[in-house]
Each structure stands twice: as C-alpha cells, then as structure tokens.
Amino acid sequence: MVVDNPGGTPATGWTVVVTLPRGSSAAEVTGADWRQDGQSVTFTGPAVAAGGTQAIRFDVRTADPVTKAPQGCTVDERPCAGL
C-alpha cells in the first residue's frame, strides 16, 4: 500500500486502518509502525513530504488464501483509493 501526499506541505500524523478478514493477521510489516486489534490493523509512520509517498508492505496470514484481501481501508478516517 502507498500513502500519497499530493499536497504542498508535509503530511504528519497520518493513520491508515485496514480491516482484514476474520481470523487473519498482519505480519512482516515494513514502512510503518503498526498494531492489530481483532480485524483492524492500524498503521502510522513518518511524515510524508509534499508530493511524496510512503510505501507500507505487509503480509496477511490466514488459513484461507481466497479471503486474503483486506475488506476495508481508511486514511485519516476517509476511504482509501484503489482498494
């Protein structure tokens, strides 16, 4: 996933929340700090420069690989684009 900042000032204090399928967990996260509470995984990270991006990589661990895709995503409480 990529946090994109098309604005003219650095984006600080951003939060991405991803909803995973029931029974899934996030693992091997890079590019952000994270915590998981049930199906919700919350990512936070460094400021994103004006016009810049921050990549977040993570694996979803689940017993059923068909339901591996996230069920929802928000950035600062607004829907993510491209989910």
PDB file of N, CA, C and O in Angstrom:
ATOM      1  N   MET A   1       0.848  -1.135   0.000  1.00  0.00           N
ATOM      2  CA  MET A   1       0.000   0.000   0.000  1.00  0.00           C
ATOM      3  C   MET A   1       0.906   1.213   0.000  1.00  0.00           C
ATOM      4  O   MET A   1       2.030   1.158   0.499  1.00  0.00           O
ATOM      5  N   VAL A   2       0.405   2.337  -0.575  1.00  0.00           N
ATOM      6  CA  VAL A   2       1.202   3.556  -0.667  1.00  0.00           C
ATOM      7  C   VAL A   2       0.392   4.716  -0.111  1.00  0.00           C
ATOM      8  O   VAL A   2      -0.743   4.950  -0.526  1.00  0.00           O
ATOM      9  N   VAL A   3       0.990   5.445   0.838  1.00  0.00           N
ATOM     10  CA  VAL A   3       0.404   6.686   1.342  1.00  0.00           C
ATOM     11  C   VAL A   3       0.957   7.789   0.458  1.00  0.00           C
ATOM     12  O   VAL A   3       2.168   8.003   0.408  1.00  0.00           O
ATOM     13  N   ASP A   4       0.068   8.491  -0.240  1.00  0.00           N
ATOM     14  CA  ASP A   4       0.439   9.516  -1.212  1.00  0.00           C
ATOM     15  C   ASP A   4       0.079  10.886  -0.655  1.00  0.00           C
ATOM     16  O   ASP A   4      -1.021  11.073  -0.134  1.00  0.00           O
ATOM     17  N   ASN A   5       0.990  11.841  -0.757  1.00  0.00           N
ATOM     18  CA  ASN A   5       0.718  13.205  -0.310  1.00  0.00           C
ATOM     19  C   ASN A   5       0.840  14.154  -1.495  1.00  0.00           C
ATOM     20  O   ASN A   5       1.933  14.635  -1.795  1.00  0.00           O
ATOM     21  N   PRO A   6      -0.284  14.429  -2.178  1.00  0.00           N
ATOM     22  CA  PRO A   6      -0.233  15.336  -3.323  1.00  0.00           C
ATOM     23  C   PRO A   6      -0.206  16.810  -2.910  1.00  0.00           C
ATOM     24  O   PRO A   6      -0.082  17.688  -3.764  1.00  0.00           O
ATOM     25  N   GLY A   7      -0.321  17.085  -1.612  1.00  0.00           N
ATOM     26  CA  GLY A   7      -0.386  18.456  -1.127  1.00  0.00           C
ATOM     27  C   GLY A   7       0.945  19.183  -1.171  1.00  0.00           C
ATOM     28  O   GLY A   7       1.969  18.620  -1.557  1.00  0.00           O
ATOM     29  N   GLY A   8       0.912  20.451  -0.765  1.00  0.00           N
ATOM     30  CA  GLY A   8       2.088  21.299  -0.801  1.00  0.00           C
ATOM     31  C   GLY A   8       2.852  21.361   0.507  1.00  0.00           C
ATOM     32  O   GLY A   8       3.875  22.042   0.585  1.00  0.00           O
ATOM     33  N   THR A   9       2.387  20.670   1.538  1.00  0.00           N
ATOM     34  CA  THR A   9       3.083  20.631   2.822  1.00  0.00           C
ATOM     35  C   THR A   9       3.220  19.182   3.281  1.00  0.00           C
ATOM     36  O   THR A   9       2.447  18.325   2.853  1.00  0.00           O
ATOM     37  N   PRO A  10       4.191  18.901   4.143  1.00  0.00           N
ATOM     38  CA  PRO A  10       4.351  17.527   4.638  1.00  0.00           C
ATOM     39  C   PRO A  10       3.090  17.037   5.367  1.00  0.00           C
ATOM     40  O   PRO A  10       2.431  17.804   6.068  1.00  0.00           O
ATOM     41  N   ALA A  11       2.772  15.769   5.193  1.00  0.00           N
ATOM     42  CA  ALA A  11       1.636  15.140   5.889  1.00  0.00           C
ATOM     43  C   ALA A  11       2.201  14.459   7.131  1.00  0.00           C
ATOM     44  O   ALA A  11       2.944  13.483   7.034  1.00  0.00           O
ATOM     45  N   THR A  12       1.844  14.980   8.286  1.00  0.00           N
ATOM     46  CA  THR A  12       2.319  14.406   9.544  1.00  0.00           C
ATOM     47  C   THR A  12       1.143  13.811  10.298  1.00  0.00           C
ATOM     48  O   THR A  12      -0.001  14.234  10.125  1.00  0.00           O
ATOM     49  N   GLY A  13       1.432  12.841  11.124  1.00  0.00           N
ATOM     50  CA  GLY A  13       0.394  12.269  11.965  1.00  0.00           C
ATOM     51  C   GLY A  13      -0.660  11.472  11.221  1.00  0.00           C
ATOM     52  O   GLY A  13      -1.798  11.390  11.683  1.00  0.00           O
ATOM     53  N   TRP A  14      -0.322  10.883  10.085  1.00  0.00           N
ATOM     54  CA  TRP A  14      -1.311  10.113   9.312  1.00  0.00           C
ATOM     55  C   TRP A  14      -1.546   8.741   9.959  1.00  0.00           C
ATOM     56  O   TRP A  14      -0.682   8.193  10.643  1.00  0.00           O
ATOM     57  N   THR A  15      -2.755   8.209   9.711  1.00  0.00           N
ATOM     58  CA  THR A  15      -3.141   6.892  10.214  1.00  0.00           C
ATOM     59  C   THR A  15      -3.893   6.148   9.128  1.00  0.00           C
ATOM     60  O   THR A  15      -4.843   6.674   8.547  1.00  0.00           O
ATOM     61  N   VAL A  16      -3.470   4.925   8.854  1.00  0.00           N
ATOM     62  CA  VAL A  16      -4.175   4.043   7.923  1.00  0.00           C
ATOM     63  C   VAL A  16      -4.715   2.874   8.737  1.00  0.00           C
ATOM     64  O   VAL A  16      -3.980   2.247   9.500  1.00  0.00           O
ATOM     65  N   VAL A  17      -6.008   2.584   8.567  1.00  0.00           N
ATOM     66  CA  VAL A  17      -6.613   1.435   9.239  1.00  0.00           C
ATOM     67  C   VAL A  17      -7.132   0.483   8.167  1.00  0.00           C
ATOM     68  O   VAL A  17      -7.935   0.863   7.315  1.00  0.00           O
ATOM     69  N   VAL A  18      -6.662  -0.755   8.224  1.00  0.00           N
ATOM     70  CA  VAL A  18      -7.067  -1.792   7.277  1.00  0.00           C
ATOM     71  C   VAL A  18      -7.880  -2.834   8.041  1.00  0.00           C
ATOM     72  O   VAL A  18      -7.489  -3.270   9.124  1.00  0.00           O
ATOM     73  N   THR A  19      -9.018  -3.226   7.464  1.00  0.00           N
ATOM     74  CA  THR A  19      -9.848  -4.276   8.061  1.00  0.00           C
ATOM     75  C   THR A  19      -9.571  -5.577   7.320  1.00  0.00           C
ATOM     76  O   THR A  19      -9.808  -5.684   6.117  1.00  0.00           O
ATOM     77  N   LEU A  20      -9.069  -6.559   8.052  1.00  0.00           N
ATOM     78  CA  LEU A  20      -8.744  -7.858   7.473  1.00  0.00           C
ATOM     79  C   LEU A  20      -9.909  -8.822   7.656  1.00  0.00           C
ATOM     80  O   LEU A  20     -10.765  -8.601   8.512  1.00  0.00           O
ATOM     81  N   PRO A  21      -9.951  -9.892   6.859  1.00  0.00           N
ATOM     82  CA  PRO A  21     -10.972 -10.916   7.053  1.00  0.00           C
ATOM     83  C   PRO A  21     -10.833 -11.546   8.449  1.00  0.00           C
ATOM     84  O   PRO A  21      -9.734 -11.608   9.000  1.00  0.00           O
ATOM     85  N   ARG A  22     -11.926 -12.000   8.996  1.00  0.00           N
ATOM     86  CA  ARG A  22     -11.936 -12.641  10.314  1.00  0.00           C
ATOM     87  C   ARG A  22     -10.905 -13.772  10.347  1.00  0.00           C
ATOM     88  O   ARG A  22     -10.818 -14.569   9.412  1.00  0.00           O
ATOM     89  N   GLY A  23     -10.127 -13.835  11.427  1.00  0.00           N
ATOM     90  CA  GLY A  23      -9.134 -14.879  11.593  1.00  0.00           C
ATOM     91  C   GLY A  23      -7.795 -14.600  10.935  1.00  0.00           C
ATOM     92  O   GLY A  23      -6.885 -15.425  11.019  1.00  0.00           O
ATOM     93  N   SER A  24      -7.656 -13.452  10.280  1.00  0.00           N
ATOM     94  CA  SER A  24      -6.408 -13.095   9.600  1.00  0.00           C
ATOM     95  C   SER A  24      -5.534 -12.249  10.516  1.00  0.00           C
ATOM     96  O   SER A  24      -6.011 -11.646  11.478  1.00  0.00           O
ATOM     97  N   SER A  25      -4.250 -12.219  10.197  1.00  0.00           N
ATOM     98  CA  SER A  25      -3.336 -11.357  10.940  1.00  0.00           C
ATOM     99  C   SER A  25      -2.307 -10.760   9.992  1.00  0.00           C
ATOM    100  O   SER A  25      -1.984 -11.339   8.955  1.00  0.00           O
ATOM    101  N   ALA A  26      -1.798  -9.591  10.369  1.00  0.00           N
ATOM    102  CA  ALA A  26      -0.741  -8.944   9.606  1.00  0.00           C
ATOM    103  C   ALA A  26       0.601  -9.438  10.121  1.00  0.00           C
ATOM    104  O   ALA A  26       0.741  -9.762  11.300  1.00  0.00           O
ATOM    105  N   ALA A  27       1.590  -9.494   9.229  1.00  0.00           N
ATOM    106  CA  ALA A  27       2.934  -9.920   9.599  1.00  0.00           C
ATOM    107  C   ALA A  27       3.943  -9.274   8.661  1.00  0.00           C
ATOM    108  O   ALA A  27       3.583  -8.783   7.591  1.00  0.00           O
ATOM    109  N   GLU A  28       5.188  -9.276   9.061  1.00  0.00           N
ATOM    110  CA  GLU A  28       6.295  -8.770   8.244  1.00  0.00           C
ATOM    111  C   GLU A  28       6.011  -7.367   7.692  1.00  0.00           C
ATOM    112  O   GLU A  28       6.141  -7.122   6.493  1.00  0.00           O
ATOM    113  N   VAL A  29       5.622  -6.452   8.588  1.00  0.00           N
ATOM    114  CA  VAL A  29       5.287  -5.084   8.208  1.00  0.00           C
ATOM    115  C   VAL A  29       6.559  -4.254   8.088  1.00  0.00           C
ATOM    116  O   VAL A  29       7.421  -4.286   8.966  1.00  0.00           O
ATOM    117  N   THR A  30       6.666  -3.504   6.979  1.00  0.00           N
ATOM    118  CA  THR A  30       7.750  -2.541   6.801  1.00  0.00           C
ATOM    119  C   THR A  30       7.149  -1.220   6.344  1.00  0.00           C
ATOM    120  O   THR A  30       6.117  -1.201   5.674  1.00  0.00           O
ATOM    121  N   GLY A  31       7.790  -0.121   6.703  1.00  0.00           N
ATOM    122  CA  GLY A  31       7.362   1.197   6.250  1.00  0.00           C
ATOM    123  C   GLY A  31       6.450   1.931   7.198  1.00  0.00           C
ATOM    124  O   GLY A  31       6.086   3.075   6.927  1.00  0.00           O
ATOM    125  N   ALA A  32       6.057   1.305   8.323  1.00  0.00           N
ATOM    126  CA  ALA A  32       5.159   1.953   9.274  1.00  0.00           C
ATOM    127  C   ALA A  32       5.197   1.213  10.601  1.00  0.00           C
ATOM    128  O   ALA A  32       5.551   0.036  10.660  1.00  0.00           O
ATOM    129  N   ASP A  33       4.830   1.913  11.657  1.00  0.00           N
ATOM    130  CA  ASP A  33       4.558   1.261  12.929  1.00  0.00           C
ATOM    131  C   ASP A  33       3.154   0.692  12.827  1.00  0.00           C
ATOM    132  O   ASP A  33       2.335   1.214  12.071  1.00  0.00           O
ATOM    133  N   TRP A  34       2.860  -0.359  13.565  1.00  0.00           N
ATOM    134  CA  TRP A  34       1.540  -0.960  13.428  1.00  0.00           C
ATOM    135  C   TRP A  34       1.128  -1.679  14.696  1.00  0.00           C
ATOM    136  O   TRP A  34       1.952  -2.054  15.530  1.00  0.00           O
ATOM    137  N   ARG A  35      -0.184  -1.857  14.810  1.00  0.00           N
ATOM    138  CA  ARG A  35      -0.764  -2.682  15.869  1.00  0.00           C
ATOM    139  C   ARG A  35      -2.049  -3.287  15.328  1.00  0.00           C
ATOM    140  O   ARG A  35      -2.728  -2.688  14.494  1.00  0.00           O
ATOM    141  N   GLN A  36      -2.371  -4.469  15.807  1.00  0.00           N
ATOM    142  CA  GLN A  36      -3.594  -5.138  15.367  1.00  0.00           C
ATOM    143  C   GLN A  36      -4.492  -5.353  16.558  1.00  0.00           C
ATOM    144  O   GLN A  36      -4.045  -5.784  17.620  1.00  0.00           O
ATOM    145  N   ASP A  37      -5.779  -5.045  16.374  1.00  0.00           N
ATOM    146  CA  ASP A  37      -6.806  -5.273  17.378  1.00  0.00           C
ATOM    147  C   ASP A  37      -7.962  -5.962  16.667  1.00  0.00           C
ATOM    148  O   ASP A  37      -8.741  -5.311  15.970  1.00  0.00           O
ATOM    149  N   GLY A  38      -8.077  -7.265  16.836  1.00  0.00           N
ATOM    150  CA  GLY A  38      -9.102  -8.023  16.112  1.00  0.00           C
ATOM    151  C   GLY A  38      -8.829  -7.987  14.625  1.00  0.00           C
ATOM    152  O   GLY A  38      -7.739  -8.343  14.180  1.00  0.00           O
ATOM    153  N   GLN A  39      -9.818  -7.559  13.854  1.00  0.00           N
ATOM    154  CA  GLN A  39      -9.681  -7.494  12.404  1.00  0.00           C
ATOM    155  C   GLN A  39      -9.032  -6.197  11.927  1.00  0.00           C
ATOM    156  O   GLN A  39      -8.661  -6.091  10.758  1.00  0.00           O
ATOM    157  N   SER A  40      -8.890  -5.211  12.810  1.00  0.00           N
ATOM    158  CA  SER A  40      -8.347  -3.905  12.424  1.00  0.00           C
ATOM    159  C   SER A  40      -6.847  -3.830  12.653  1.00  0.00           C
ATOM    160  O   SER A  40      -6.351  -4.152  13.733  1.00  0.00           O
ATOM    161  N   VAL A  41      -6.129  -3.397  11.608  1.00  0.00           N
ATOM    162  CA  VAL A  41      -4.694  -3.162  11.704  1.00  0.00           C
ATOM    163  C   VAL A  41      -4.484  -1.664  11.476  1.00  0.00           C
ATOM    164  O   VAL A  41      -4.890  -1.123  10.448  1.00  0.00           O
ATOM    165  N   THR A  42      -3.850  -1.005  12.438  1.00  0.00           N
ATOM    166  CA  THR A  42      -3.605   0.433  12.368  1.00  0.00           C
ATOM    167  C   THR A  42      -2.136   0.672  12.077  1.00  0.00           C
ATOM    168  O   THR A  42      -1.261   0.171  12.783  1.00  0.00           O
ATOM    169  N   PHE A  43      -1.871   1.451  11.021  1.00  0.00           N
ATOM    170  CA  PHE A  43      -0.516   1.796  10.609  1.00  0.00           C
ATOM    171  C   PHE A  43      -0.304   3.292  10.827  1.00  0.00           C
ATOM    172  O   PHE A  43      -1.181   4.094  10.507  1.00  0.00           O
ATOM    173  N   THR A  44       0.839   3.668  11.363  1.00  0.00           N
ATOM    174  CA  THR A  44       1.246   5.070  11.473  1.00  0.00           C
ATOM    175  C   THR A  44       2.700   5.133  11.053  1.00  0.00           C
ATOM    176  O   THR A  44       3.420   4.137  11.117  1.00  0.00           O
ATOM    177  N   GLY A  45       3.126   6.308  10.623  1.00  0.00           N
ATOM    178  CA  GLY A  45       4.503   6.364  10.166  1.00  0.00           C
ATOM    179  C   GLY A  45       5.058   7.756  10.103  1.00  0.00           C
ATOM    180  O   GLY A  45       4.460   8.707  10.606  1.00  0.00           O
ATOM    181  N   PRO A  46       6.217   7.870   9.475  1.00  0.00           N
ATOM    182  CA  PRO A  46       6.914   9.157   9.402  1.00  0.00           C
ATOM    183  C   PRO A  46       6.163  10.140   8.508  1.00  0.00           C
ATOM    184  O   PRO A  46       5.314   9.754   7.705  1.00  0.00           O
ATOM    185  N   ALA A  47       6.494  11.405   8.665  1.00  0.00           N
ATOM    186  CA  ALA A  47       5.895  12.434   7.806  1.00  0.00           C
ATOM    187  C   ALA A  47       6.155  12.087   6.345  1.00  0.00           C
ATOM    188  O   ALA A  47       7.217  11.575   5.991  1.00  0.00           O
ATOM    189  N   VAL A  48       5.166  12.377   5.506  1.00  0.00           N
ATOM    190  CA  VAL A  48       5.299  12.173   4.065  1.00  0.00           C
ATOM    191  C   VAL A  48       5.499  13.556   3.440  1.00  0.00           C
ATOM    192  O   VAL A  48       4.640  14.429   3.562  1.00  0.00           O
ATOM    193  N   ALA A  49       6.617  13.742   2.784  1.00  0.00           N
ATOM    194  CA  ALA A  49       6.958  15.035   2.188  1.00  0.00           C
ATOM    195  C   ALA A  49       5.901  15.482   1.188  1.00  0.00           C
ATOM    196  O   ALA A  49       5.186  14.660   0.614  1.00  0.00           O
ATOM    197  N   ALA A  50       5.809  16.797   0.986  1.00  0.00           N
ATOM    198  CA  ALA A  50       4.904  17.345  -0.028  1.00  0.00           C
ATOM    199  C   ALA A  50       5.224  16.703  -1.371  1.00  0.00           C
ATOM    200  O   ALA A  50       6.375  16.710  -1.807  1.00  0.00           O
ATOM    201  N   GLY A  51       4.212  16.151  -2.025  1.00  0.00           N
ATOM    202  CA  GLY A  51       4.401  15.489  -3.311  1.00  0.00           C
ATOM    203  C   GLY A  51       5.040  14.112  -3.199  1.00  0.00           C
ATOM    204  O   GLY A  51       5.353  13.494  -4.217  1.00  0.00           O
ATOM    205  N   GLY A  52       5.236  13.626  -1.985  1.00  0.00           N
ATOM    206  CA  GLY A  52       5.925  12.356  -1.778  1.00  0.00           C
ATOM    207  C   GLY A  52       5.001  11.196  -1.449  1.00  0.00           C
ATOM    208  O   GLY A  52       3.780  11.349  -1.394  1.00  0.00           O
ATOM    209  N   THR A  53       5.601  10.041  -1.233  1.00  0.00           N
ATOM    210  CA  THR A  53       4.857   8.832  -0.893  1.00  0.00           C
ATOM    211  C   THR A  53       5.589   8.061   0.202  1.00  0.00           C
ATOM    212  O   THR A  53       6.788   8.244   0.413  1.00  0.00           O
ATOM    213  N   GLN A  54       4.853   7.204   0.888  1.00  0.00           N
ATOM    214  CA  GLN A  54       5.412   6.293   1.872  1.00  0.00           C
ATOM    215  C   GLN A  54       4.833   4.906   1.600  1.00  0.00           C
ATOM    216  O   GLN A  54       3.621   4.712   1.696  1.00  0.00           O
ATOM    217  N   ALA A  55       5.681   3.949   1.265  1.00  0.00           N
ATOM    218  CA  ALA A  55       5.221   2.586   0.996  1.00  0.00           C
ATOM    219  C   ALA A  55       5.113   1.814   2.311  1.00  0.00           C
ATOM    220  O   ALA A  55       5.983   1.906   3.177  1.00  0.00           O
ATOM    221  N   ILE A  56       4.032   1.055   2.439  1.00  0.00           N
ATOM    222  CA  ILE A  56       3.829   0.150   3.568  1.00  0.00           C
ATOM    223  C   ILE A  56       3.647  -1.235   2.963  1.00  0.00           C
ATOM    224  O   ILE A  56       2.792  -1.453   2.105  1.00  0.00           O
ATOM    225  N   ARG A  57       4.467  -2.156   3.429  1.00  0.00           N
ATOM    226  CA  ARG A  57       4.358  -3.534   2.942  1.00  0.00           C
ATOM    227  C   ARG A  57       4.020  -4.432   4.115  1.00  0.00           C
ATOM    228  O   ARG A  57       4.562  -4.280   5.209  1.00  0.00           O
ATOM    229  N   PHE A  58       3.101  -5.383   3.869  1.00  0.00           N
ATOM    230  CA  PHE A  58       2.761  -6.342   4.916  1.00  0.00           C
ATOM    231  C   PHE A  58       2.171  -7.595   4.295  1.00  0.00           C
ATOM    232  O   PHE A  58       1.588  -7.560   3.211  1.00  0.00           O
ATOM    233  N   ASP A  59       2.332  -8.688   4.998  1.00  0.00           N
ATOM    234  CA  ASP A  59       1.727  -9.952   4.594  1.00  0.00           C
ATOM    235  C   ASP A  59       0.458 -10.152   5.410  1.00  0.00           C
ATOM    236  O   ASP A  59       0.376  -9.736   6.566  1.00  0.00           O
ATOM    237  N   VAL A  60      -0.523 -10.789   4.800  1.00  0.00           N
ATOM    238  CA  VAL A  60      -1.741 -11.181   5.514  1.00  0.00           C
ATOM    239  C   VAL A  60      -1.670 -12.684   5.699  1.00  0.00           C
ATOM    240  O   VAL A  60      -1.575 -13.439   4.732  1.00  0.00           O
ATOM    241  N   ARG A  61      -1.716 -13.103   6.940  1.00  0.00           N
ATOM    242  CA  ARG A  61      -1.664 -14.529   7.268  1.00  0.00           C
ATOM    243  C   ARG A  61      -3.073 -14.998   7.585  1.00  0.00           C
ATOM    244  O   ARG A  61      -3.758 -14.425   8.433  1.00  0.00           O
ATOM    245  N   THR A  62      -3.502 -16.058   6.883  1.00  0.00           N
ATOM    246  CA  THR A  62      -4.824 -16.623   7.092  1.00  0.00           C
ATOM    247  C   THR A  62      -4.817 -18.077   6.648  1.00  0.00           C
ATOM    248  O   THR A  62      -4.000 -18.483   5.821  1.00  0.00           O
ATOM    249  N   ALA A  63      -5.721 -18.844   7.198  1.00  0.00           N
ATOM    250  CA  ALA A  63      -5.831 -20.253   6.812  1.00  0.00           C
ATOM    251  C   ALA A  63      -6.502 -20.411   5.451  1.00  0.00           C
ATOM    252  O   ALA A  63      -6.350 -21.448   4.804  1.00  0.00           O
ATOM    253  N   ASP A  64      -7.240 -19.397   5.010  1.00  0.00           N
ATOM    254  CA  ASP A  64      -7.985 -19.454   3.746  1.00  0.00           C
ATOM    255  C   ASP A  64      -7.437 -18.398   2.787  1.00  0.00           C
ATOM    256  O   ASP A  64      -7.848 -17.241   2.867  1.00  0.00           O
ATOM    257  N   PRO A  65      -6.518 -18.760   1.879  1.00  0.00           N
ATOM    258  CA  PRO A  65      -5.900 -17.766   0.992  1.00  0.00           C
ATOM    259  C   PRO A  65      -6.876 -17.079   0.047  1.00  0.00           C
ATOM    260  O   PRO A  65      -6.545 -16.032  -0.510  1.00  0.00           O
ATOM    261  N   VAL A  66      -8.061 -17.631  -0.152  1.00  0.00           N
ATOM    262  CA  VAL A  66      -9.053 -16.994  -1.028  1.00  0.00           C
ATOM    263  C   VAL A  66      -9.561 -15.701  -0.394  1.00  0.00           C
ATOM    264  O   VAL A  66      -9.903 -14.763  -1.114  1.00  0.00           O
ATOM    265  N   THR A  67      -9.617 -15.630   0.937  1.00  0.00           N
ATOM    266  CA  THR A  67     -10.143 -14.446   1.628  1.00  0.00           C
ATOM    267  C   THR A  67      -9.026 -13.566   2.173  1.00  0.00           C
ATOM    268  O   THR A  67      -9.204 -12.912   3.200  1.00  0.00           O
ATOM    269  N   LYS A  68      -7.895 -13.542   1.510  1.00  0.00           N
ATOM    270  CA  LYS A  68      -6.714 -12.829   1.989  1.00  0.00           C
ATOM    271  C   LYS A  68      -6.807 -11.312   1.814  1.00  0.00           C
ATOM    272  O   LYS A  68      -6.158 -10.578   2.560  1.00  0.00           O
ATOM    273  N   ALA A  69      -7.579 -10.829   0.870  1.00  0.00           N
ATOM    274  CA  ALA A  69      -7.645  -9.396   0.581  1.00  0.00           C
ATOM    275  C   ALA A  69      -8.318  -8.637   1.718  1.00  0.00           C
ATOM    276  O   ALA A  69      -9.280  -9.130   2.306  1.00  0.00           O
ATOM    277  N   PRO A  70      -7.818  -7.431   2.035  1.00  0.00           N
ATOM    278  CA  PRO A  70      -8.478  -6.604   3.046  1.00  0.00           C
ATOM    279  C   PRO A  70      -9.935  -6.322   2.678  1.00  0.00           C
ATOM    280  O   PRO A  70     -10.292  -6.236   1.503  1.00  0.00           O
ATOM    281  N   GLN A  71     -10.759  -6.181   3.707  1.00  0.00           N
ATOM    282  CA  GLN A  71     -12.181  -5.915   3.492  1.00  0.00           C
ATOM    283  C   GLN A  71     -12.504  -4.429   3.534  1.00  0.00           C
ATOM    284  O   GLN A  71     -13.589  -4.019   3.121  1.00  0.00           O
ATOM    285  N   GLY A  72     -11.581  -3.626   4.024  1.00  0.00           N
ATOM    286  CA  GLY A  72     -11.807  -2.191   4.104  1.00  0.00           C
ATOM    287  C   GLY A  72     -10.509  -1.473   4.415  1.00  0.00           C
ATOM    288  O   GLY A  72      -9.537  -2.083   4.861  1.00  0.00           O
ATOM    289  N   CYS A  73     -10.503  -0.153   4.173  1.00  0.00           N
ATOM    290  CA  CYS A  73      -9.304   0.635   4.413  1.00  0.00           C
ATOM    291  C   CYS A  73      -9.698   2.099   4.530  1.00  0.00           C
ATOM    292  O   CYS A  73     -10.524   2.592   3.762  1.00  0.00           O
ATOM    293  N   THR A  74      -9.097   2.797   5.503  1.00  0.00           N
ATOM    294  CA  THR A  74      -9.270   4.243   5.618  1.00  0.00           C
ATOM    295  C   THR A  74      -7.913   4.908   5.837  1.00  0.00           C
ATOM    296  O   THR A  74      -6.995   4.308   6.396  1.00  0.00           O
ATOM    297  N   VAL A  75      -7.804   6.155   5.388  1.00  0.00           N
ATOM    298  CA  VAL A  75      -6.646   7.000   5.667  1.00  0.00           C
ATOM    299  C   VAL A  75      -7.194   8.215   6.379  1.00  0.00           C
ATOM    300  O   VAL A  75      -7.987   8.967   5.813  1.00  0.00           O
ATOM    301  N   ASP A  76      -6.777   8.414   7.618  1.00  0.00           N
ATOM    302  CA  ASP A  76      -7.292   9.526   8.424  1.00  0.00           C
ATOM    303  C   ASP A  76      -8.819   9.575   8.379  1.00  0.00           C
ATOM    304  O   ASP A  76      -9.418  10.639   8.221  1.00  0.00           O
ATOM    305  N   GLU A  77      -9.428   8.411   8.520  1.00  0.00           N
ATOM    306  CA  GLU A  77     -10.889   8.209   8.589  1.00  0.00           C
ATOM    307  C   GLU A  77     -11.624   8.460   7.271  1.00  0.00           C
ATOM    308  O   GLU A  77     -12.852   8.545   7.260  1.00  0.00           O
ATOM    309  N   ARG A  78     -10.889   8.580   6.162  1.00  0.00           N
ATOM    310  CA  ARG A  78     -11.506   8.699   4.830  1.00  0.00           C
ATOM    311  C   ARG A  78     -11.205   7.432   4.055  1.00  0.00           C
ATOM    312  O   ARG A  78     -10.136   6.851   4.237  1.00  0.00           O
ATOM    313  N   PRO A  79     -12.120   6.977   3.187  1.00  0.00           N
ATOM    314  CA  PRO A  79     -11.885   5.737   2.439  1.00  0.00           C
ATOM    315  C   PRO A  79     -10.604   5.798   1.606  1.00  0.00           C
ATOM    316  O   PRO A  79     -10.281   6.825   1.009  1.00  0.00           O
ATOM    317  N   CYS A  80      -9.889   4.685   1.581  1.00  0.00           N
ATOM    318  CA  CYS A  80      -8.693   4.577   0.742  1.00  0.00           C
ATOM    319  C   CYS A  80      -9.114   4.527  -0.730  1.00  0.00           C
ATOM    320  O   CYS A  80     -10.216   4.084  -1.056  1.00  0.00           O
ATOM    321  N   ALA A  81      -8.242   4.975  -1.591  1.00  0.00           N
ATOM    322  CA  ALA A  81      -8.467   4.839  -3.033  1.00  0.00           C
ATOM    323  C   ALA A  81      -7.771   3.562  -3.493  1.00  0.00           C
ATOM    324  O   ALA A  81      -6.710   3.210  -2.977  1.00  0.00           O
ATOM    325  N   GLY A  82      -8.353   2.884  -4.441  1.00  0.00           N
ATOM    326  CA  GLY A  82      -7.705   1.752  -5.067  1.00  0.00           C
ATOM    327  C   GLY A  82      -7.717   0.452  -4.301  1.00  0.00           C
ATOM    328  O   GLY A  82      -6.890  -0.419  -4.572  1.00  0.00           O
ATOM    329  N   LEU A  83      -8.617   0.287  -3.358  1.00  0.00           N
ATOM    330  CA  LEU A  83      -8.679  -0.974  -2.623  1.00  0.00           C
ATOM    331  C   LEU A  83      -9.431  -2.008  -3.426  1.00  0.00           C
ATOM    332  O   LEU A  83      -9.592  -3.142  -2.975  1.00  0.00           O
TER     333      LEU A  83
END
